[in-house]
């Protein structure tokens, strides 16, 4: 490959290791049905931000799959990664290789990781009273 003087920024561009992006935490079964290649744009996305509810995302995703007649657990398992963005996508990529064989186990791992801390109804007076 020769250097193109019109694109000098390519010579200094440092790319991260993209081989990690091919991680597949799904334990595939050769008898699973074919999966749609592209997720429609109306599919809900989860970014992992503080204002997002992971339980609502899983429930909305499940209802979205049902409304598209994708009831097979293997399809829901394989399409879930397409609903993740930002820190949620990073979490998915870093999962152990071939660690999930059904959607419920993936959903539980997702909820465990992104569930918000327990919120107590008491005010700050409890914290200020500690000495």
HUVENLIN-V603906 format. One record per residue. N is the residue number from 1. RES is the residue in one small letter. SS is DSSP state (A for helix, B for strand, O for the rest). PSI is psi as a letter, one per 40 degrees, with the letter a starting at -180 (none if undefined). NEAR is the number of other C-alpha atoms within 12 Angstrom. Layout:
n=N res=RES ss=SS psi=PSI near=NEAR
n=N res=RES ss=SS psi=PSI near=NEAR
This chain:
n=1 res=x ss=O psi=h near=4
n=2 res=x ss=O psi=i near=9
n=3 res=x ss=O psi=h near=11
n=4 res=x ss=O psi=h near=10
n=5 res=x ss=A psi=e near=9
n=6 res=x ss=A psi=e near=9
n=7 res=x ss=A psi=g near=11
n=8 res=x ss=O psi=d near=11
n=9 res=x ss=A psi=d near=11
n=10 res=x ss=A psi=d near=13
n=11 res=x ss=A psi=d near=14
n=12 res=x ss=A psi=e near=9
n=13 res=x ss=O psi=h near=9
n=14 res=x ss=O psi=h near=9
n=15 res=x ss=O psi=i near=9
n=16 res=x ss=O psi=i near=8
n=17 res=x ss=O psi=h near=9
n=18 res=x ss=A psi=e near=10
n=19 res=x ss=A psi=d near=11
n=20 res=x ss=A psi=d near=18
n=21 res=x ss=A psi=e near=18
n=22 res=x ss=A psi=e near=19
n=23 res=x ss=O psi=h near=22
n=24 res=x ss=O psi=g near=22
n=25 res=x ss=O psi=e near=28
n=26 res=x ss=B psi=h near=29
n=27 res=x ss=O psi=g near=21
n=28 res=x ss=O psi=i near=22
n=29 res=x ss=O psi=h near=17
n=30 res=x ss=O psi=e near=8
n=31 res=x ss=O psi=e near=10
n=32 res=x ss=O psi=i near=17
n=33 res=x ss=O psi=i near=17
n=34 res=x ss=O psi=i near=17
n=35 res=x ss=O psi=i near=21
n=36 res=x ss=O psi=i near=17
n=37 res=x ss=O psi=d near=10
n=38 res=x ss=O psi=h near=15
n=39 res=x ss=O psi=h near=24
n=40 res=x ss=O psi=i near=15
n=41 res=x ss=O psi=e near=10
n=42 res=x ss=O psi=e near=15
n=43 res=x ss=O psi=h near=25
n=44 res=x ss=O psi=i near=28
n=45 res=x ss=O psi=i near=30
n=46 res=x ss=B psi=h near=34
n=47 res=x ss=O psi=e near=24
n=48 res=x ss=O psi=e near=27
n=49 res=x ss=O psi=i near=18
n=50 res=x ss=O psi=d near=14
n=51 res=x ss=O psi=e near=13
n=52 res=x ss=O psi=i near=19
n=53 res=x ss=O psi=h near=23
n=54 res=x ss=A psi=d near=31
n=55 res=x ss=A psi=d near=22
n=56 res=x ss=A psi=d near=21
n=57 res=x ss=A psi=d near=28
n=58 res=x ss=A psi=d near=33
n=59 res=x ss=A psi=d near=20
n=60 res=x ss=A psi=d near=21
n=61 res=x ss=A psi=d near=33
n=62 res=x ss=A psi=d near=29
n=63 res=x ss=A psi=d near=18
n=64 res=x ss=A psi=d near=26
n=65 res=x ss=A psi=d near=31
n=66 res=x ss=A psi=d near=17
n=67 res=x ss=A psi=d near=13
n=68 res=x ss=O psi=e near=18
n=69 res=x ss=O psi=f near=15
n=70 res=x ss=O psi=g near=24
n=71 res=x ss=O psi=e near=20
n=72 res=x ss=O psi=h near=21
n=73 res=x ss=A psi=d near=28
n=74 res=x ss=A psi=d near=29
n=75 res=x ss=A psi=d near=32
n=76 res=x ss=A psi=d near=37
n=77 res=x ss=A psi=d near=37
n=78 res=x ss=A psi=d near=36
n=79 res=x ss=A psi=e near=31
n=80 res=x ss=A psi=d near=39
n=81 res=x ss=A psi=d near=37
n=82 res=x ss=A psi=e near=28
n=83 res=x ss=A psi=e near=33
n=84 res=x ss=B psi=i near=29
n=85 res=x ss=O psi=i near=19
n=86 res=x ss=A psi=b near=17
n=87 res=x ss=A psi=d near=20
n=88 res=x ss=A psi=d near=30
n=89 res=x ss=A psi=d near=26
n=90 res=x ss=A psi=d near=20
n=91 res=x ss=A psi=d near=27
n=92 res=x ss=A psi=d near=37
n=93 res=x ss=A psi=d near=26
n=94 res=x ss=O psi=e near=19
n=95 res=x ss=O psi=i near=24
n=96 res=x ss=O psi=h near=18
n=97 res=x ss=O psi=h near=18
n=98 res=x ss=O psi=f near=20
n=99 res=x ss=O psi=e near=21
n=100 res=x ss=B psi=h near=26
n=101 res=x ss=O psi=e near=23
n=102 res=x ss=O psi=i near=25
n=103 res=x ss=A psi=d near=30
n=104 res=x ss=A psi=d near=19
n=105 res=x ss=A psi=d near=20
n=106 res=x ss=A psi=d near=31
n=107 res=x ss=A psi=d near=30
n=108 res=x ss=A psi=d near=18
n=109 res=x ss=A psi=d near=24
n=110 res=x ss=A psi=d near=33
n=111 res=x ss=A psi=d near=25
n=112 res=x ss=A psi=d near=15
n=113 res=x ss=A psi=d near=20
n=114 res=x ss=A psi=e near=29
n=115 res=x ss=O psi=h near=24
n=116 res=x ss=O psi=i near=17
n=117 res=x ss=O psi=i near=12
n=118 res=x ss=O psi=h near=7
n=119 res=x ss=O psi=h near=8
n=120 res=x ss=O psi=i near=9
n=121 res=x ss=O psi=e near=8
n=122 res=x ss=O psi=i near=10
n=123 res=x ss=O psi=a near=10
n=124 res=x ss=O psi=e near=10
n=125 res=x ss=A psi=d near=9
n=126 res=x ss=A psi=d near=11
n=127 res=x ss=A psi=d near=10
n=128 res=x ss=A psi=e near=9
n=129 res=x ss=A psi=e near=8
n=130 res=x ss=O psi=h near=7
n=131 res=x ss=O psi=none near=5
